[in-house]
Amino acid sequence: MENTKKLQLKFKRIDQKSYNLVLKNPREDLTEEEIKKVMDIIVEKNIINPAGMKIEAVEDASIIDTSVKKFDLGI
């Protein structure tokens, strides 16, 4: 079985659409405080401009844990 983890950072763009920044293999000991601090810096410093749209607010963050079980079908 193959497990993968991703950190999804969700922001609100100036056009009111959501923008998701997904980072692979986040640290196991990552805290909410660290995530919030980095997201605030991204907004304050205007670091990312997806589709030319400014990010204006932090929405939320999630750790996505995915398990994949492959079957040997003899193919």
C-alpha positions in Angstrom: 0.0 0.0 0.0 1.3 3.4 -1.0 0.6 6.4 1.3 1.2 10.1 0.4 0.6 13.3 2.3 0.1 16.7 1.0 -0.4 20.1 2.6 -3.1 22.1 0.9 -3.1 25.9 1.6 -6.3 27.6 0.4 -6.4 31.3 -0.3 -9.0 33.8 -1.5 -8.0 35.7 -4.7 -9.1 39.3 -5.3 -11.7 38.1 -7.8 -13.2 36.0 -4.8 -12.2 32.7 -6.3 -10.2 30.2 -4.3 -6.6 29.2 -5.0 -5.1 26.1 -3.7 -1.3 25.7 -3.2 -0.4 22.0 -2.6 2.9 21.0 -1.1 4.0 17.4 -1.1 5.4 15.5 1.9 4.8 18.1 4.7 6.8 17.7 7.9 5.1 15.4 10.4 5.6 18.0 13.3 4.1 21.0 11.3 2.0 23.1 13.6 -1.1 25.2 12.8 0.8 28.3 14.0 3.6 27.7 11.5 1.1 27.2 8.7 -0.8 30.3 9.5 2.4 32.4 9.7 3.6 31.3 6.3 0.2 31.8 4.7 0.0 35.3 6.2 3.4 36.1 4.8 2.3 34.9 1.3 -0.7 37.3 1.5 1.2 40.2 3.0 4.2 40.1 0.6 2.1 39.3 -2.5 4.4 36.3 -3.2 1.9 34.4 -5.5 -0.3 35.9 -8.2 -2.2 33.0 -9.7 -3.6 33.9 -13.2 -2.5 37.4 -12.5 -4.8 37.7 -9.6 -3.7 39.0 -6.2 -4.3 36.8 -3.2 -6.2 38.8 -0.6 -6.9 36.4 2.3 -6.2 33.1 3.9 -9.1 30.6 3.8 -7.9 27.4 5.4 -5.3 24.6 5.4 -5.5 20.8 5.3 -3.3 17.8 5.4 -4.5 15.3 2.8 -3.5 11.7 3.5 -4.0 9.4 0.5 -3.7 5.6 0.5 -3.5 3.7 -2.7 -3.7 -0.1 -2.8 -2.7 -1.6 -6.2 -3.9 -5.1 -7.2 -1.8 -7.5 -9.2 -4.3 -8.6 -11.9 -1.8 -10.7 -13.8 -2.0 -8.4 -16.8 
